[in-house]
Amino acid sequence: MNRTGLGAAEAIVVLAFSFAVVCYSLVTPFNGAPDEGTHFFLLEYLYAFGEFPRPMIDPVTPFEGVLTHHEFQSSDFWYWGLPYTHVLGGWATASLFAPLLPDAFGFLGARAFNWLLSLPFGLALVLLARNFGVSRPWSLVAAAAVLFIPQVIFVFSSFNSDAFGLTIVALSALAFQSLERHPPPAKLLLFGIGCGLLLTVKLYFLPALIYFLCLYCVGLLTGTYSFSRRGAVILAAGIVVAAFPILLGTYLRFGEMFGASGQFQFAELHRASPSARYGTCFLFCGGQLLHVDNLHWWLSTTFASFFAVLGWMNILIPAPFYEYVFPFAAISLFLLSVAWSARALIMRRGLIVAHPFFFWAMVAGTALMSLLSSQTTLPQPQGRYIFVVVPFIPLMIAALLSPDRLPAREQKG
Amino acid sequence: MSGGRISRHMAKLAVALILAGNLAAGLFGLAALFQAQADPGQVPVVAMLLKASGVSGEALSPDHISMPVDSLQTLDFRSERLSGAAPRASEPVRGNIDEVVLPSDSPGSIRGWAIAPDPPYRPLMVLAVLDDRVVAHARANISRGDIVAAFGSKRYEWSGFAMALPAMSREDACRLEVIYLMPGFEFANGTLPDVGCN
């Protein structure tokens, strides 16, 4: 097996992850995950009528979904104006598999799209760690430590847009990792396509683009990456090819591309709902810089749900896991990465130093953005809103586990 | 041993701990999901949620409403007329206590229904509380054909609840409070009818 190749061990880790995803999926009822019913509304409408519904109009009359047997009312809320690539994927797998399934289990055919996505996602995480120069066993452990986070498994087990977004981020990170000083056009094009698809997923995956940009800038300084007009044109072409048709199609259908109207309406609908905690203040509240109690509630809820709060955030694993085990491990990784970064800076290890730094910066930045969103609009504290960091965890871990020598591609500079 | 090597060993320990924790937690999660699916109402609830929400041993949300009780007989009432207007997202949970049997010589019980505007379209759990202690709880997972008929939607089928009350004195029974639990670590108050305690 070469340095970045695949062997039986890698295949076992990836297949075990996909197996876990399927197991979770089989014990999660329809709409047993947040907003799954909303995603299925679009899919069921597409499945039944061959087109996407019109905002504020469809369904004109209530209809029963073929896949779910769920009754969709005229008054049901659904997000519109967002690219629905994952719905097209779910429609494709549902069309293939649902006719083969028992009548009450057609929704599993749509979930199968995410089951399939779990394969490239798992593979990407394994390779991300492996390409960093870590030993083969520990690269597998680093990837598995991320893949088997219960919330990650759960995200892939239900029908949603998050799994698609995570997979695109992971594959883009892998493509970015392959961009050496003079990358061939094909690799640049692949990365461009990844960036283009990133523009078509949920907005909270966009920090990945900032991560790539920051790392690229540092890479220019350290000599790991280079700039050429030709490369920029190829990259831009990849972005346009991937993003333009999807965004244009969304705009032509809905008049917008990023779902702002739907989000505002959702917030408006839930203003008075006691469980939404609309308007809860965390920062700059009545002269206070921080509202400690509210902030503690937000952070603890987000942290717990990042790892293991399943269902509609109502199925919890035993508390010691997220009260002791995960906090201890996360704090240990943070402290170790600080110490490691200081040492690596002294040793002038080049671009590799930037990985842990940008990783934690991304964690802090996305958490802050999510917190401000919770305060100003509606999103409740959920770990999945900062899930964009997940594909980068193996990189951060791999940096900590890497030998003192530079990765091969950095030695070239 | 060099600092770099020590650092790597510690990182390996932390990563191994995360992996072991994830594998164990993943199995617990799978079991919890499986258990949840066994519920005919498909509304999974685990006791940990009560702890995480501060019910056990900590003060409850201050906005819950007391239920004054002054009768030791079985009472049948329906304070809210069933209607075809389903709750909107901007409205709180709608529901009713259909029957209260106060505990005296025989075990007591509380029975009713509750529907919510958002999935899963009902509270996760209904709780009977005495002095900030949960003395009884029940899932809203009983099939209610009358609620389906009244609101014109099958989504409200599993909206019924019934919970047995433990033995308690008349004084304690009159201080019982009933609240319901919504998704997202939140409590919301339920409106309870006056059953004639005072």
Interface residues (C-beta under 8 A of the other chain):
Chain A: A20 C23 Y24 V27 T28 P29 N31 G32 D35 G37 H70 E71 Q73 S75 F77 W138 V141 A142 A144 A145 F148 I149 P150 I153 F154 E268 L269 H270 R271 A272 S273 P274 S275 A276 R277 W297 T301 A304 F307 A308 L310 G311 W312 M313 N314 I315 L316 I317 P318 A319 F321 V325 F326 F328 A329 S332 L333 L336 A339 W340 R343 Q380 I397 L400 L401 D404
Chain B: G3 G4 S7 R8 M10 A11 K12 L13 A14 V15 A16 L17 I18 L19 G21 N22 L23 A24 A25 G26 F28 G29 L30 A32 L33 F34 A36 Q37 Q42 P44 V45 V46 M48 L49 K51 A52 A86 R88 A89 S90 E91 P92 P117 D118 P119 P120 L124 S153 K154 R155 M182 P183 G184 F185 E186 F187 A188 N189
